[in-house]
Amino acid sequence: MFPQVWGDTSLGFGGIGGQAMTSAYTTVIVDNCTGWCGVFFGERLAYTILNPNQAFYDDLHNGRMESVSKSGKYLRKE
């Protein structure tokens, strides 16, 4: 869990949000047995990823996860 600052009040979910810098906790849960990862912004589930690529773990390490609309960058290209 780490704080993350968003450019508006939608907290990475997109849609209509006020134009104010907004901080919210980002929580990432990794299930090492199944490979599923869940990303939460505030108290809401933002997205799940099965066996994410290295960019996911790099962003997790840096404390800056992508918004819902950009979460596709974490999918493996096979």
PyMOL commands that set and color helices and strands:
alter all, ss='L'
color gray80, all
select helices_A, chain A and resi 54-62+68-74
alter helices_A, ss='H'
color red, helices_A
select strands_A, chain A and resi 2-6+22-30+36-41+44-50
alter strands_A, ss='S'
color yellow, strands_A
deselect
rebuild
show_as cartoon
